[in-house]
Each structure stands twice: as structure tokens, then as C-alpha cells.
Amino acid sequence: MDGHINTCSAQLADNMIKAINKGERIEAKKVYGGFAMDVIARTAFGIELNSQEDLNHPFVRDAKLLLSFVSSDAWYRVVLMAMPCLMPVVKFLLTKVFQLQGWTPFSQTVLRIIQQRKSEGKSAQKHTDFLQMILDYEDNEKPENERLKSLSEDEVLGQATAILLGGYETTSTTLKFLSYNLALHPEIQEKVVQEIKDQLGDGDVTYEDVAKLKYLDVVNETLRIKQTGLGNSDNERCDNPKGAGVLIPIANVLNDPEYFPEPDKFIPERFSDETKGSRSPITFLSFGFGPRICIGMRLALMEIKIAMVHVLRRVKFIKTDDVQHSFVPITRFLQVVIFVYYDCPDDSSKELQRAESLSMKFLGSGSLREREDTRSLVWSQQKVLLQTDLR
Ligand code: HEM
């Protein structure tokens, strides 16, 4: 898998160099979005593409359509957040009237790949992607009673879609803000570059190499200061009313001075082994916590770090005040008006109760604009134009 990520990262760095040679600024979300799409296409579906250059590839086109359809600005998500009781009406409209336009082309693409893999028979096992891993459950040669339950086509499709939806926006937005923060803090950028020089050679970056890059945990500080997720949930352990949505605004925990002194400052050393060890692990909620923690966390961190190594070996991010703010839809603000908060039963873990009380502290104060969760939604809309140069 790290081989696929290295290939995409090298493409990413090449594309940045092309922009630099043309004297252009780099629109961070565009290049990192292309990169995240390429990594998902290769690691999850075994499709080799360079969407950073070829936006017309059918996989990219279908995936982008689906992503726009399920985006958190979508009208039906806002309606459902405010009025979950309207679920049957929205479901009817989406399936019968609007025909799930975004969903159909993507699911057809994935179903085509599944059929092709099935027609390849045993030789399909040469594919090393996520889709093949879940398809292989069906080919399990163990005795029937020891066999893992094989997944239906719909389930395979559902899992594949979850990977696309979970891995695209989050990873590309994190890379966008990481680059932005490194541009704002040249001394931190140089420390990262020095660590890469000291710890690694020039070639591809392996999983083991990534573990050597301690200071590159600057990624975690980026996730803390400009978190990409709005909330997390632990439905299994909490006693929610049937049908209730659960969102824990993680931003207030990540910005609580009790755990992260001077929270508005960008200080990667907060994530050094010593400092990290002195905090409860639940204070870092960027990937969630507990049984529903992000399943893509390790992949995301590896992907982001490998990308940064390839880019920072060749490219320098330069400080500029020119960050453009694009239009923030009103739906984004509406979304944060409603939170259905859960009531933890007494037997839930202490950590969860702690997170709850931190969240309540936050929820009880401030105007809508000051609320951290609103800030995180606005941040994810920001367009960042990076000023770069050859290193
Ligand atoms: C920086 C990148 C990422 C961040 C910040 C992030 C964050 C999160 C968060 C906060 C959750 C919710 C956890 C909860 O409900 O408690 C989540 C769930 C999830 N993430 Fe990620 N994620 C990232 C990357 C990825 C990637 C690369 C993938 C897939 C390859 C992925 C797949 C998923 C899936 C499938 C879930 C749902 C898990 C479940 O409900 O059991 N994520 N992620």
C-alpha cells in the first residue's frame, strides 16, 4: 500500500513543480483533492489514475458527483439535521423523485469492477486493494463453520463507498491546512525538512520510515487547530432515544486551554511523546474515540506524511497573507444550530463522561459565530492559494 501512496505522492510533487515553473500559485484544495482521489482509487479500487491532471476520468467524474451529492451542504442533510422526523419524506424524495443521481453512476462503476474481479477468478487475488480484500472473504477456503460470513454485493458496495466518503474530504482538507500552517511558520517547516533529511534517504518512504518522523506529528497539531470533522459518536455505549442523531462538537475539546494551553497557537511540540503522555488520550478527538474511531486513521496519517515528505523534499511553502475566503453557504450555519446531545449512562467510561462535560461547557456559551464547531465548518470552506518555490 505504501508503494501506491509513494507513486501518488511523487505525482503530487511533480504537479506542484509544474505549477511553480509556470509561476502559478497552488490552489491547495485542488491539488490535494486530486492526490486524495488518486490514493483512494489505487488503494481501495485498484484504479491507476492521475486525477490531479485528468479530471475527466470516469472514476473521478462519478466519484465527484457522489461527493457533491452527499456533501454536508446538501439540502436534505440540513433538513434532516433540523427535523429527523422528516426522514421518510426525504428518503422518498431521494429514491423515487431525484433517483439518487449522484449515487447511481458511482455504484455502477464499482459494480463493474466487482464483476470484472469475479470473472478473473483466482487470479484476481493478485490485486492488493481494499475492494479485493473484502471480495476475498467470499473465496475463503476454510471449512464452512470457520468461514467469515461473506459480504453481499450491496454490502461490498456500501463499504467501498464509505471509504471514498470517509477518506477524500478529510485527508485533502488536512493537507491543505498543514501546508498553510507550514507556510505561516517557516521555522517549523524547516524543522520538518531537517527531520526528513536526518531520518530518511532520497527514495520511497516506507511504513517503517514514517514511524521515524516524530516531528511530522505536526499533522496532529493541524488537526487540532483546524479540525476537519464536526463531531463523533459512540452510539453503542450510550442510551440514545431511538432515531436521535448524535454529534459531539470536538472542537471545544481540542481548543480547551486546560489540555492545550494557548490553544490558538500552532505548537507541534504538544504532540511530542512526553507532552502527549501527560494528557488523557481522549482529548485528541480528531479521529473520534472508542469503538467507532475512524477506521482510516492509520492510512490517513501514513498518506499525509508520505505526501509531505515527497513535497517538502522539493517544494518550499512561503508565508503570505493572501488566503482567499470563498462563500460559506447559509446551510453550513444552519447545521450547527441543532445538536442532539446524548445522555451517558452511569456505567459508561470515565473518558466519555469527561468528553461530555467538556462539550457541555462549550455548548452552554457563546454566540453562534463564536462557537468552535461553526468555525470548523467555515474553515473547511476556505480556499487556500499557496505561494511556493523550489527548495
Ligand atoms: C485526516 C483524515 C481523517 C480524519 C480527520 C477522519 C476523521 C473521522 C472521524 C472524526 C470519524 C467519526 C468517528 C466517530 O464517529 O466516533 C471518522 C469515521 C470514519 N472514517 Fe475517517 N477520518 C480521516 C480519514 C479517513 C480515511 C482516509 C478513511 C478511509 C480510507 C476514513 C474512513 C472512515 C470511515 C469508514 C468512518 C466510519 C467508521 C464507523 O462509523 O465505524 N477516514 N473519521
Residues whose N, C-alpha, C, O or C-beta is under 5 A from the ligand:
A	BS01	HEM	A162 I163 G166 G167 T170 T171 T174 T228 G229 G231 N232 S233 L285 S286 F287 G288 F289 P291 R292 I293 C294 I295 G296 M297 L299 A300
